[in-house]
Amino acid sequence: MYPPFPTSRPRRLRAHPLLRDLVRETELNVADLILPLFVRPGRGIRREISSMPGNYQLSVDTLIEEVGAALSLGLRYFILFGIPESKDETGSSALREDGIIQQALRELRHTFGQEILLMTDECFCEYTSHGHCGILHQRRGSWDVDNDATLAILVEQCISHARAGADIVAPSGMMDGMVAAIRRGLDEAGFAHVAILSYAVKYASAFYGPFREAAESPPQFGDRSTYQMDPANRNEALKEAALDVNEGADLLMVKPALAYLDIIRQVKDRFGLPVAAYNVSGEYAMVKAAAAQGWLDERRVTLEILTSIRRAGADMILTYHARDVARWLKQG
Ligand code: PBG
């Protein structure tokens, strides 16, 4: 009989639902979620993205409706991606005062005031005819993104978005020195209060596949591996994050999320800044496709994935599941 066996009984704390609630370590709240939205020119447009069911390309008027509906579910944070009227070599439509994102920001701000927080993706791949994230130059016989020339227009893009009402700018092009350049540019232009959410650790990932359909932004040749990171690297992620912290980033992003939970944890532990994780288009598409086949329980799997991203250390999650999750959390 003695000594008693087993000596430790962790099941004691799992025996009752209330007890499980009491000892739960990680919570997922609607206030942790950021909804990505795609906006394009026109009126009355609501075009479903086939590989991302439940997500749409919207015109400014339907975007207003969409945000209104999201707001009634408790969602307050939005990040905007633009599909412009026209594309060229340098992505010049990104900088227009009447550009698609600038219009969307002004209308959203006009309609919803301070009830919502608006973030903007700062990059050129949606605006360039070649689909790369900046201005190209030729080096050693092949085309590549010109880092410093791209920084100059990136700063202009951020200032233009700040002027139109962005609360947070989120540079996603993985250019060296982008955070320092943007911080200086915003401060000089009178936008010292606008925060920078840096896509500090962004991998060259195949999980972005559906997004490129959504944003109509696939590279027309080559890939993004001269600027986005190699999925095999961890030390490099810490170096990228450290640089952005030193350059003045207010928040750090790791992207994608699910295959990079180790990176999220390390970035959180090392720097202590708020960390965002981007639960990207391909992660969303996998769940939706399996759920449509009846192979997975969509609600349980989605909540498990997002809770795991929070458990890994993410303070906030950019996710296309945001509306569904907000609904489920409301139902309890
Ligand atoms: C670049 C950008 C991309 C995503 C967000 N910002 C695409 C890329 O880097 O090719 C991907 C997001 C997703 O897959 O959900 N502007």
Residues whose N, C-alpha, C, O or C-beta is under 5 A from the ligand:
A	BS01	PBG	C123 C125 S172 F207 Y208 F211 V280 S281 G282
